[in-house]
Amino acid sequence: MLQSWRWFGPEDPIPLAHVRQAGATGVVTALHHIYDGRAWTDDDVAARKALIEAAGLTWAVCESIPVPTAIKLRTGPWRRYLDQWKDSLAALGRAGVPVVCYNFMPVVDWTRTNLAHAMPSTGLALRFDLPDFVGYDVFVLRRPHAADDYPAALVEEGRRRIEAMDAGAVETLERNVICGLPGGEDSYTRETIAARIAEFGGVGDAVMRANLIDFLKEVVPVAEEHGVRLAIHPDDPPFSLFGLPRIVSTAADARTILDAVDVPANGLTLCAGSYGSRPDNDLVAMAEAFGPRIHFVHLRNVARDADGSFTESDHLDGDVDMVALIGALLAEEARRRAEGRPDAEIPMRPDHGHLLGTDGERRSNPGYSYIGRLKGLAELRGVMHCLGHG
């Protein structure tokens, strides 16, 4: 597998020289400074590619071209935004960037309630606590009819959690949930997120899914023309937040997306942590079933709680059988090599990492500290090496 590393551009506190020292050869990045729907030009893309290659690395995956809300809802200037999205995709293809990861999550991108959850012996982790989230949604944001979306016992537990917090704790929870995490395109205040959620009023899974399929029918031919493989990222977490539709959460969702535009360029990002946050997703079975259309892999692990909460665990220690999953992906690579596919090597990255050692003393993006990901990549590399020589 192609070992890669997510890098947030020149403003990332981790320089490309340190990425290379980690042993990665590929970089996963995007033009994060252009996030307002404008098309990325050939010059924009070439400048970023040149920067990466000057460090002795390759631009393996673009993660992500933002998909504006207007496209997801097909409202307002959605056609202009869609054309600009296709222009950005074409520019990446002309530059030789082979894979584009993207997501179709409404309003909020990946979401956590705690960015510094203390682990017994492995530093600080990211956590999604469902009762805390429900408490925020129902009793802080006070979204209309929010309580109707959850079981009564969960709402009551959410109320207890919020009442036990002081003002500072509530503020921290709110900031974690709505103010944007690395790679997301939007940051909100309480008022602006309420307004954005209201825009999706009456839009259920069926409408959202139809809009995604219409989007794919337009962009996949552009990807094919320019030699790019699209890889949709699953919902994170893979269930509804704020009553909004979530349509990339299960194996059935993935199958629907692949069947809707049934060509190799329309594929998946197999994010083990996102899909693995649901106990009904069998990651190994998904890797085997969707193997030919998996164009990118995020390898991280989660420890699930019975109530739907989860903590990002060590890469090899969680509810996802990481060794078996890597084995299935290596088998897919072997099958591709036997077929002579030019994309036999699947790009992967160690997704997230605990905050360890001296990283707590320096600036870092939540989930994207250096030492935690360095540890994760080393562990995953060891598994790949052993299985590859078995």
BANU-175622 format. One record per residue (C-alpha): x, y, z. Coordinates in Angstrom, 1 decimal. Each point is the difference from the previous one (the first is absolute). Example, Ala and Ser with C-alpha at 12.3 -4.5 7.8 and 13.67 -1.06 7.14 Angstrom:
2
> 12.3; -4.5; 7.8
> 1.4; 3.4; -0.7
END
This chain:
390
> 0.0; 0.0; 0.0
> 1.2; 3.5; -0.7
> 0.8; 1.6; 3.3
> -1.2; 3.6; 0.1
> -0.4; 2.8; 2.5
> -2.6; 2.7; 0.2
> 1.4; 3.5; -0.2
> -1.9; 3.2; 0.2
> 2.3; 2.1; -2.2
> 2.6; 2.6; 0.9
> -1.9; 1.0; 3.2
> 0.2; -3.6; 1.3
> 2.2; 0.0; 3.2
> 1.6; -3.2; -1.3
> 2.3; 0.7; -2.9
> 0.4; -2.2; -3.0
> 3.5; -0.9; 1.1
> -1.4; -1.7; 3.1
> -2.6; -1.8; -2.1
> 2.9; -1.5; -2.0
> 1.7; -0.9; 3.2
> -3.1; -1.9; 1.1
> 0.6; -2.4; -3.0
> -3.0; 1.1; -2.0
> 0.5; 0.5; -3.7
> -3.4; 1.4; -0.9
> -1.7; 3.2; 1.1
> -3.7; 0.4; 0.5
> -0.9; 3.7; -0.3
> -2.3; 2.6; -1.6
> 0.0; 3.7; -0.7
> -1.5; 0.8; 3.4
> 0.5; 3.7; -0.6
> -2.6; -0.2; -2.8
> -3.1; -1.3; 1.7
> -2.8; 2.3; -1.2
> -1.0; -1.9; -3.1
> 2.3; 1.7; -2.5
> 1.7; -2.1; -2.6
> 3.6; -1.1; 0.6
> 2.1; 1.1; -2.9
> 2.8; -1.9; -1.7
> 2.4; 2.4; 1.5
> -1.4; -0.5; 3.5
> 0.3; -3.7; -0.2
> 3.5; 0.1; -1.7
> 1.3; 2.2; 2.8
> -1.1; -2.4; 2.7
> 1.3; -3.0; -1.9
> 3.4; 1.6; -0.5
> 0.2; 0.7; 3.7
> -0.6; -3.6; 0.8
> 2.4; -1.4; -2.6
> 2.7; 2.3; 1.2
> -0.1; -1.8; 3.3
> 0.5; -3.3; -1.8
> -3.7; -1.1; 0.4
> -2.9; -0.5; -2.4
> -3.5; 1.4; 0.2
> -1.8; -3.3; 0.3
> -3.6; 1.1; 0.9
> -1.9; 3.3; 0.0
> -2.1; 0.1; 3.2
> -2.2; 1.8; -0.7
> -1.7; 2.3; -2.5
> -2.7; 1.6; 2.2
> -3.6; -0.7; -1.2
> -2.1; 3.1; 0.8
> -3.4; -0.3; 1.6
> -1.6; 1.5; -3.1
> 1.1; -3.2; -1.9
> -1.2; -2.3; 2.7
> -3.4; 1.7; 0.0
> -0.1; 1.0; -3.7
> -1.0; 3.5; 1.0
> 1.3; 3.5; -0.8
> 3.0; 0.1; -2.2
> 0.5; -3.8; 0.1
> 0.7; -0.3; -3.7
> 2.8; 2.6; 0.2
> 1.5; -1.8; 3.0
> -0.3; -3.4; -1.7
> 1.8; 1.3; -3.2
> 2.8; 1.4; 2.2
> 0.3; -3.3; 1.8
> 0.4; -1.7; -3.3
> 2.6; 2.5; -1.0
> 2.0; -0.7; 3.2
> -0.3; -3.7; -0.7
> 1.3; 0.4; -3.5
> 2.9; 2.2; 1.2
> 1.1; -2.7; 2.4
> -0.2; -2.6; -2.7
> 2.1; 2.0; -2.4
> 2.6; 0.3; 2.7
> 0.1; -3.7; 0.5
> -1.7; -0.2; 3.4
> -1.5; -3.5; -0.2
> -2.6; -0.1; 2.8
> -2.5; 2.5; 1.4
> -1.7; -0.7; 3.3
> -3.1; 2.1; 0.8
> -3.1; -0.2; 2.2
> -3.7; 0.8; -0.2
> -0.7; 0.6; 3.7
> -2.5; 2.8; 0.6
> 0.8; 3.0; 2.2
> 2.6; -1.6; 2.3
> 3.0; -2.0; -1.2
> 1.7; -2.5; 2.3
> -1.1; 0.7; 3.6
> 1.3; -0.7; 3.5
> -1.1; 1.2; 3.4
> 3.3; -0.4; 1.8
> 3.4; 0.8; -1.6
> 2.0; -0.9; 3.1
> -1.4; -3.2; 1.5
> 2.6; -1.5; 2.4
> 1.0; -3.5; -0.8
> 1.3; -2.4; 2.7
> 3.5; -0.1; -1.4
> 0.1; 1.5; -3.5
> -0.5; 3.8; 0.3
> -3.0; 1.9; -1.2
> -2.5; -1.3; -2.5
> -3.0; 1.3; -2.0
> -3.4; -1.1; 1.2
> -3.6; 0.2; -1.1
> -2.3; -0.2; 3.0
> -3.6; -0.4; -1.1
> -1.7; 1.1; 3.3
> 2.1; 3.2; -0.1
> -0.9; 0.6; -3.6
> -3.7; -0.5; 0.7
> 0.2; 2.3; 3.0
> 1.5; 2.7; -2.2
> -2.5; -0.5; -2.8
> -3.1; 0.0; 2.2
> 0.9; 2.3; 3.0
> 2.7; 2.4; -1.3
> -0.7; 0.4; -3.7
> -3.7; -0.7; 0.6
> -0.6; -1.1; -3.5
> -3.8; -0.2; -0.5
> -1.4; -3.5; 0.7
> 3.5; -1.4; 0.6
> -1.1; -2.1; 2.9
> -2.3; -1.9; -2.4
> 3.1; -1.4; -1.9
> 1.3; -1.9; 3.0
> -1.2; -2.6; 2.6
> -1.4; 1.6; 3.1
> 2.6; -1.6; 2.2
> 2.8; 1.5; -2.1
> -1.6; 3.5; 0.1
> -0.2; -0.3; 3.8
> 3.6; -1.0; 0.2
> 0.9; 2.9; -2.2
> -1.8; 2.4; 2.3
> 1.9; -1.4; 3.0
> 3.3; 0.5; -1.8
> -0.7; 3.6; -0.9
> -1.3; 0.9; 3.4
> 3.2; -1.4; 1.5
> 2.3; 2.2; -2.2
> 1.0; 3.5; 0.9
> -0.1; 2.8; -2.6
> 3.6; -0.7; -1.1
> -0.7; -3.7; -0.6
> -3.1; 0.8; -2.0
> 2.0; 2.5; -2.1
> 2.7; -2.6; -0.6
> -2.5; -2.6; -1.1
> -1.6; 2.5; -2.3
> 3.3; 1.0; -1.5
> 1.0; -3.6; -0.6
> -3.3; -0.8; -1.7
> -0.7; 3.0; -2.3
> 3.2; 2.0; -0.4
> 1.6; -2.3; -2.5
> 2.7; -2.7; 0.0
> 3.0; -0.3; -2.3
> -1.1; -0.7; -3.6
> -3.5; 1.3; 0.5
> -1.2; 2.9; -2.0
> -2.3; 1.8; 2.4
> 0.2; 1.5; 3.5
> -3.2; 1.2; 1.7
> -1.4; 2.0; 2.8
> -3.1; -1.2; 1.8
> -2.1; 2.3; -2.1
> 1.5; -0.8; -3.4
> -0.1; -3.8; 0.5
> -3.7; 0.2; 1.0
> -0.6; 1.9; -3.2
> 1.9; -2.5; -2.2
> -1.8; -3.0; 1.6
> -3.3; 1.7; -0.8
> 1.0; 0.2; -3.7
> -0.3; -3.8; 0.0
> -3.5; -0.1; 1.5
> -2.0; -2.7; -1.7
> 3.1; -1.4; -1.8
> 0.1; -3.7; 0.9
> 2.3; -2.8; -1.0
> -1.8; -0.7; -3.3
> 0.3; 3.6; -1.3
> 3.6; 0.2; 1.2
> 0.9; -3.3; -1.6
> -1.6; 1.1; -3.3
> 2.0; 3.2; 0.1
> 3.2; -1.9; 0.5
> -0.8; -2.3; -2.9
> -0.7; 3.0; -2.2
> 3.3; 1.4; 1.1
> 1.8; -3.2; -0.9
> -1.5; -0.2; -3.4
> 1.5; 3.4; -0.8
> 3.4; -0.3; 1.6
> 1.0; -3.6; -0.6
> 0.3; 0.5; -3.8
> 2.4; 2.9; 0.7
> 2.0; -2.3; 2.2
> 0.1; -2.7; -2.6
> 1.1; 2.5; -2.7
> 2.9; 1.3; 2.1
> 1.1; -3.3; 1.5
> -1.1; 0.7; 3.6
> -1.6; -2.5; 2.4
> -2.7; 1.4; 2.3
> -0.2; -1.3; 3.5
> -2.9; 1.1; 2.1
> 0.6; 0.2; 3.8
> -2.6; -1.5; 2.3
> -2.0; 2.0; 2.5
> 2.0; 0.6; 3.3
> -1.7; -1.0; 2.2
> -2.1; -2.3; -2.2
> -3.4; 1.0; 1.3
> -2.2; 3.1; 0.0
> 1.1; 3.1; 1.7
> -2.4; 2.9; 0.7
> -2.7; -2.0; -1.7
> 1.8; 0.4; -3.4
> 0.2; -2.7; -2.6
> 3.0; -2.3; -0.1
> 0.3; -2.1; -3.1
> 3.6; -1.4; 0.0
> -0.1; -2.0; 3.3
> -0.5; -3.7; -0.8
> 1.1; -2.7; -2.4
> -3.5; 0.3; -1.6
> 0.6; 3.8; -0.5
> 3.4; -0.8; -1.6
> -1.5; -2.5; -2.4
> -2.7; 2.4; -1.0
> 2.6; 2.6; -0.9
> 2.1; -2.3; -2.0
> -2.9; -1.5; -1.9
> -1.4; 3.5; -0.8
> 2.9; 0.7; -2.3
> 1.6; -3.4; -0.5
> 3.4; 0.9; -1.4
> 3.4; -0.4; 1.6
> 0.5; 3.8; 0.4
> -2.9; 0.1; 2.5
> 1.5; -1.5; 3.2
> 0.3; 0.1; 3.7
> 2.3; 1.2; 2.8
> -0.1; -2.9; 2.4
> 0.4; 1.9; 3.3
> 0.3; -2.7; 2.6
> -0.8; 2.4; 2.9
> -3.1; 1.5; -1.5
> -1.6; -3.2; -1.3
> 1.3; -1.8; 3.1
> -1.9; 2.3; 2.3
> -3.1; -2.1; -0.8
> -0.1; -3.5; 1.3
> -2.0; -1.2; -3.0
> 2.8; 0.9; -2.4
> 2.4; -2.9; -0.6
> 3.1; 1.7; -1.3
> 1.7; -3.2; -1.3
> -3.1; -1.1; -1.8
> -0.3; 3.5; -1.5
> 3.7; 0.0; -1.2
> -0.6; -3.4; -1.7
> -3.3; 1.0; -1.5
> 1.0; 3.4; -1.3
> 3.7; -0.6; -0.5
> 0.2; 0.9; -3.7
> -1.6; 3.4; 0.7
> 2.0; 0.9; 3.1
> 2.2; 2.8; -1.1
> 1.2; 1.4; 3.3
> 0.2; -1.3; 3.6
> 0.0; 1.7; 3.4
> 1.4; -2.4; 2.6
> -1.1; 0.9; 3.6
> -1.8; -1.9; 2.7
> -2.8; 0.7; 2.4
> -1.3; -1.4; 3.3
> -3.8; 0.0; -0.1
> -2.2; 0.5; 3.0
> -3.4; -1.6; 0.3
> -1.8; 3.3; -0.2
> 1.4; 1.0; -3.4
> 3.0; 2.0; 1.3
> 3.5; -0.9; -1.1
> 3.6; 0.9; 0.8
> 2.8; 0.0; -2.5
> 2.2; -2.8; 1.3
> 3.6; -1.1; -0.9
> 0.2; -1.0; -3.7
> 0.3; -3.7; 0.8
> -2.2; -0.1; 3.1
> -3.7; 0.6; -0.5
> -3.1; -1.6; -1.3
> 1.3; -0.1; -3.6
> 2.1; -3.1; -0.7
> 2.8; 2.1; -1.6
> 2.2; -3.0; -0.8
> -2.8; -1.8; -1.9
> -1.0; 3.2; -1.8
> 3.6; 0.7; -1.2
> 0.2; -3.6; -1.1
> -3.2; 0.4; -2.1
> 1.4; 3.2; -1.6
> 3.3; -1.7; -0.8
> -1.9; -2.8; -1.6
> -1.8; 2.5; -2.1
> 3.3; 1.6; -1.1
> 1.3; -3.5; -1.0
> -3.1; -0.5; -2.0
> 0.5; 3.3; -1.8
> 3.6; -0.7; -0.8
> -1.0; -3.3; -1.5
> -2.5; 1.9; -2.2
> 2.6; 2.5; -1.0
> -1.8; 2.9; 1.5
> 2.1; 3.2; 0.1
> -1.6; 0.9; 3.4
> 1.0; -3.2; 1.7
> 1.5; 1.8; 2.9
> -2.8; 1.5; 2.2
> 1.0; 3.3; 1.8
> -0.6; -0.1; 3.7
> 0.7; 2.4; 2.9
> 0.1; -0.5; 3.8
> -3.1; 1.9; 0.8
> 0.2; 2.1; 3.2
> 2.2; -0.8; 2.9
> 0.1; 0.5; 3.7
> 1.7; 3.1; 1.5
> 3.2; -1.4; 1.4
> 3.1; 1.2; 1.7
> 1.3; 3.5; -0.9
> -2.7; 0.5; -2.7
> -2.2; 1.3; 2.8
> 2.5; 2.9; 0.4
> -0.3; 1.2; -3.6
> -2.6; 1.1; -2.4
> -1.8; -2.8; -1.8
> -3.3; -0.7; -1.7
> -2.4; -2.2; 2.0
> 0.7; -3.6; -1.1
> 2.9; 1.0; -2.1
> 2.9; 0.2; 2.4
> 3.4; -1.4; -1.2
> 1.0; -2.6; 2.6
> -3.4; -1.7; 0.2
> -0.2; -0.5; -3.8
> 3.6; -0.9; -0.2
> -0.7; -2.8; 2.5
> -3.1; -1.1; -1.9
> 1.8; -0.1; -3.3
> 2.8; -2.0; 1.4
> -2.4; -2.5; 1.5
> -2.0; -0.3; -3.3
> 3.2; -0.3; -2.0
> 1.1; -2.9; 2.2
> -3.3; -1.8; -0.6
> 0.3; 0.6; -3.8
> 3.5; -1.2; 0.0
> -0.8; -3.2; 1.9
> -3.0; -0.8; -2.0
> 1.7; 0.7; -3.2
> 2.7; -2.5; 0.8
> -2.2; -2.7; 1.4
END
